[in-house]
Amino acid sequence: MRLEFRNVSKTFGLKAAVDDVSFALDGAGFVGVIGRSGAGKSTLLRMINRLGDATRGQILVDGTDILSLGGKAKRAWQANCAMIFQQFNLVPRMDVASNVLHGLLGQRATLATIFNLWRAEDIRRALAILDRLGIAEQAAKRAEALSGGQQQRVAIARALMQDPRIILADEPIASLDPMNAQLVMDALKRIQVEDGRMVIANLHTLDTARRYCDRVIGMRDGRVVFDGRPDLLTTSVARDIYGADANFTEDMTSTAIEERDEDIRYAAVLVGG
């Protein structure tokens, strides 16, 4: 599969969230998108999934401009392009297995969905996916009873129920502790390698990008300022991506940089007044 951005821009009013972006991805691989908050990372992923449309440009998948799709063709593409969110987007009071089965919503009749009627083969498949992710024993529990890391693995299982060609993950570990973050990233990497799927993930640490990604795209102010192998992601390159000063360290996250900048601004106010 080939995914290609051709001069893609997305504007909100006078601000360009994504500004004339072009790149191409070929075949299965794990691609990390890094940059500060507001760099355009989430907007980029949402356009691929058609949760938001571009202002101009083309996004081609095997030569077809997915931005031109509508109706049934658009829904079919969205089924082929699963999205995993930072805050999981599960139904808290619904049991885990049913949350996973909801990955099939776009492929089922409305009445069957309303009455929560599922085919036995779909239930078996959902349980097998949960087992693959190490949480089959949680299938009957409400999603809200699980830890954050477990909920994110349920969200991954729901995505896998779609049997997508691409998995998009928008800051999938930003709200998790280090142990659960590793479990989630290990699961995504294993799925990418074993299933031969393309995974594109917005990430917030350089260390994570280096450890899991085959390719890294760095964004700043809506533009791609780096596109290459993770071993080329030096501290100097990271400064270009994050706009950090000489005190930048390699394990800083975009959130940490923003907090540091806020501390500097607050100190300046105190000194000045």
C-alpha positions as CSV (number, residue, x, y, z in Angstrom):
1,M,0.0,0.0,0.0
2,R,1.2,3.5,-0.8
3,L,-0.1,6.5,1.1
4,E,0.9,9.9,-0.3
5,F,0.3,13.5,0.8
6,R,0.5,16.0,-2.1
7,N,0.6,19.7,-1.0
8,V,-2.0,19.2,1.7
9,S,-3.1,22.1,3.8
10,K,-5.8,22.6,6.4
11,T,-6.7,26.0,7.6
12,F,-8.9,27.2,10.5
13,G,-9.7,30.8,9.7
14,L,-6.4,32.5,8.9
15,K,-4.3,29.8,10.7
16,A,-2.8,26.9,8.8
17,A,-2.9,23.9,11.1
18,V,-1.2,21.8,8.3
19,D,0.7,23.8,5.7
20,D,1.6,22.4,2.3
21,V,2.6,19.0,3.5
22,S,3.9,16.4,1.1
23,F,5.4,12.9,1.8
24,A,4.8,9.3,0.8
25,L,4.7,6.1,2.8
26,D,5.1,2.7,1.2
27,G,4.1,-0.7,2.6
28,A,3.9,-1.8,6.2
29,G,5.9,0.1,8.7
30,F,5.7,2.0,12.0
31,V,5.7,5.8,11.4
32,G,6.0,8.3,14.3
33,V,4.9,11.9,14.0
34,I,6.4,14.2,16.6
35,G,6.3,17.9,17.4
36,R,5.0,20.3,19.9
37,S,1.3,20.7,20.8
38,G,-0.3,22.6,18.0
39,A,2.2,21.5,15.4
40,G,-0.5,19.9,13.3
41,K,0.0,16.2,14.2
42,S,-3.6,15.4,15.2
43,T,-5.0,17.4,12.3
44,L,-2.8,15.3,10.0
45,L,-4.2,12.0,11.3
46,R,-7.8,13.2,11.3
47,M,-7.5,14.0,7.6
48,I,-6.2,10.5,6.8
49,N,-9.3,9.1,8.6
50,R,-11.6,11.7,7.1
51,L,-12.6,13.0,10.5
52,G,-11.6,16.3,9.0
53,D,-11.1,17.4,5.4
54,A,-8.2,19.3,3.9
55,T,-8.6,22.8,2.6
56,R,-6.5,21.9,-0.4
57,G,-4.3,19.1,-1.7
58,Q,-4.6,15.4,-2.2
59,I,-4.2,12.3,0.1
60,L,-3.7,9.4,-2.2
61,V,-4.0,5.7,-1.2
62,D,-2.8,3.4,-4.1
63,G,-3.6,6.3,-6.4
64,T,-7.1,7.1,-5.1
65,D,-7.7,10.5,-3.6
66,I,-9.5,9.6,-0.3
67,L,-10.5,13.2,0.2
68,S,-12.8,12.9,-2.8
69,L,-14.7,9.9,-1.3
70,G,-18.2,10.3,-0.1
71,G,-21.1,8.2,1.2
72,K,-20.5,4.4,1.1
73,A,-17.0,4.8,-0.3
74,K,-16.0,7.1,2.5
75,R,-17.4,4.8,5.2
76,A,-15.5,1.9,3.6
77,W,-12.3,3.8,3.8
78,Q,-12.8,4.7,7.4
79,A,-13.3,1.0,8.2
80,N,-10.0,0.4,6.6
81,C,-8.3,3.2,8.6
82,A,-8.8,2.6,12.4
83,M,-8.2,5.4,14.9
84,I,-7.0,5.0,18.4
85,F,-7.3,8.1,20.7
86,Q,-5.4,9.4,23.7
87,Q,-8.5,9.2,25.9
88,F,-9.5,5.7,24.7
89,N,-13.1,6.7,23.6
90,L,-14.7,3.6,25.1
91,V,-18.2,3.4,26.4
92,P,-17.4,3.3,30.2
93,R,-20.5,1.4,31.4
94,M,-20.4,-1.2,28.6
95,D,-18.4,-4.4,29.1
96,V,-15.1,-4.8,27.4
97,A,-16.1,-7.4,24.9
98,S,-19.0,-5.2,23.7
99,N,-16.7,-2.2,23.3
100,V,-14.4,-4.4,21.1
101,L,-17.3,-5.6,19.0
102,H,-18.3,-2.0,18.4
103,G,-15.4,-1.9,16.0
104,L,-17.9,-3.5,13.6
105,L,-20.5,-0.8,13.8
106,G,-20.0,0.4,10.3
107,Q,-20.4,-3.1,8.9
108,R,-23.7,-4.1,10.8
109,A,-27.4,-3.4,10.5
110,T,-28.6,-0.6,12.7
111,L,-31.2,-2.8,14.6
112,A,-28.7,-5.5,15.4
113,T,-26.4,-2.8,16.9
114,I,-29.2,-1.2,18.9
115,F,-30.2,-4.5,20.5
116,N,-26.5,-5.5,21.0
117,L,-26.9,-8.7,18.9
118,W,-23.7,-10.2,17.7
119,R,-22.8,-13.2,15.6
120,A,-21.1,-16.0,17.6
121,E,-18.1,-15.9,15.2
122,D,-17.7,-12.1,15.9
123,I,-17.7,-12.7,19.6
124,R,-15.1,-15.5,19.3
125,R,-12.9,-13.2,17.2
126,A,-13.3,-10.3,19.7
127,L,-12.2,-12.7,22.6
128,A,-9.3,-13.9,20.5
129,I,-8.1,-10.4,19.9
130,L,-8.4,-9.6,23.6
131,D,-6.4,-12.7,24.4
132,R,-3.7,-11.6,21.9
133,L,-3.4,-8.3,23.8
134,G,-3.3,-10.1,27.2
135,I,-6.6,-8.9,28.6
136,A,-9.1,-11.7,27.7
137,E,-9.9,-12.1,31.4
138,Q,-11.3,-8.6,31.5
139,A,-13.9,-9.3,28.8
140,A,-16.9,-9.3,31.1
141,K,-15.9,-6.2,33.1
142,R,-17.1,-2.7,32.5
143,A,-14.5,-0.6,30.6
144,E,-14.5,2.0,33.4
145,A,-13.2,-0.7,35.9
146,L,-10.0,-1.1,34.0
147,S,-6.7,0.8,34.3
148,G,-5.7,3.3,31.7
149,G,-3.3,0.9,30.0
150,Q,-5.9,-1.8,29.9
151,Q,-8.5,0.6,28.4
152,Q,-6.0,1.6,25.7
153,R,-5.4,-2.1,24.8
154,V,-9.2,-2.5,24.6
155,A,-9.2,0.5,22.2
156,I,-6.5,-1.3,20.1
157,A,-8.6,-4.5,20.1
158,R,-11.6,-2.5,18.9
159,A,-9.5,-1.1,16.1
160,L,-8.3,-4.6,15.1
161,M,-12.0,-5.8,14.9
162,Q,-12.2,-3.5,11.8
163,D,-9.3,-5.4,10.2
164,P,-7.9,-2.1,9.0
165,R,-5.1,-1.6,6.5
166,I,-3.9,1.4,8.5
167,I,-4.0,2.0,12.3
168,L,-3.7,5.7,13.4
169,A,-2.9,6.3,17.0
170,D,-3.2,9.9,18.3
171,E,-0.9,10.3,21.3
172,P,-1.8,6.7,22.5
173,I,0.4,6.8,25.6
174,A,0.4,10.4,26.6
175,S,-1.9,9.8,29.6
176,L,-0.2,6.5,30.7
177,D,2.5,5.7,33.3
178,P,5.8,4.3,31.9
179,M,4.9,0.6,32.4
180,N,1.5,0.8,30.7
181,A,3.0,3.0,28.0
182,Q,5.5,0.3,27.2
183,L,2.8,-2.4,27.1
184,V,0.7,-0.3,24.7
185,M,3.6,0.5,22.4
186,D,4.8,-3.1,22.4
187,A,1.3,-4.2,21.4
188,L,1.2,-1.7,18.5
189,K,4.6,-2.7,17.3
190,R,3.8,-6.4,17.4
191,I,0.6,-5.8,15.5
192,Q,2.5,-3.8,12.8
193,V,5.2,-6.5,12.4
194,E,3.0,-9.6,12.7
195,D,0.1,-8.4,10.7
196,G,2.0,-6.4,8.1
197,R,-0.1,-3.3,8.8
198,M,0.9,0.4,8.5
199,V,0.8,2.1,11.9
200,I,1.1,5.9,12.1
201,A,1.3,7.3,15.7
202,N,1.6,10.8,17.1
203,L,4.2,10.5,19.8
204,H,5.4,12.9,22.5
205,T,8.9,11.6,23.4
206,L,12.0,11.2,21.2
207,D,13.0,8.0,23.0
208,T,9.7,6.4,22.1
209,A,10.1,7.4,18.5
210,R,13.6,6.0,18.3
211,R,12.7,2.8,20.0
212,Y,9.6,1.8,18.0
213,C,9.5,3.7,14.7
214,D,10.9,2.8,11.3
215,R,10.5,6.4,10.2
216,V,9.9,9.7,11.9
217,I,8.1,12.8,10.6
218,G,8.8,15.9,12.6
219,M,6.3,18.8,12.4
220,R,6.6,22.4,13.4
221,D,3.9,25.1,12.8
222,G,2.0,22.8,10.4
223,R,5.0,22.0,8.3
224,V,7.2,18.9,7.9
225,V,10.7,19.9,9.1
226,F,12.1,16.4,9.4
227,D,11.4,13.1,7.6
228,G,13.8,10.2,8.1
229,R,15.1,7.3,10.0
230,P,15.0,7.5,13.8
231,D,18.7,7.2,14.1
232,L,19.0,10.6,12.3
233,L,16.9,12.2,15.0
234,T,19.7,14.0,16.8
235,T,19.4,16.6,19.5
236,S,20.2,19.3,17.0
237,V,17.3,18.0,14.7
238,A,15.0,17.8,17.7
239,R,15.7,21.5,18.5
240,D,14.6,22.3,15.0
241,I,11.4,20.4,15.5
242,Y,10.5,21.6,19.0
243,G,12.0,25.1,18.8
244,A,13.8,24.3,22.0
245,D,16.7,26.4,23.3
246,A,20.2,25.2,24.3
247,N,18.9,23.6,27.5
248,F,17.0,21.0,25.4
249,T,17.5,17.4,26.5
250,E,16.7,14.4,24.3
251,D,14.1,12.9,26.6
252,M,12.0,16.1,26.9
253,T,8.4,15.8,25.8
254,S,6.4,18.5,24.0
255,T,4.4,18.9,27.2
256,A,7.6,19.4,29.3
257,I,8.9,22.0,26.8
258,E,5.6,23.9,27.1
259,E,5.7,23.7,30.9
260,R,9.3,25.0,30.9
261,D,8.3,27.9,28.7
262,E,5.3,28.7,30.9
263,D,7.6,28.7,34.0
264,I,10.0,31.1,32.2
265,R,7.1,33.4,31.2
266,Y,5.8,33.4,34.8
267,A,9.2,34.1,36.2
268,A,9.6,37.0,33.8
269,V,6.2,38.5,35.1
270,L,7.4,38.2,38.7
271,V,10.7,39.9,38.0
272,G,9.1,42.6,36.0
273,G,6.5,43.4,38.4
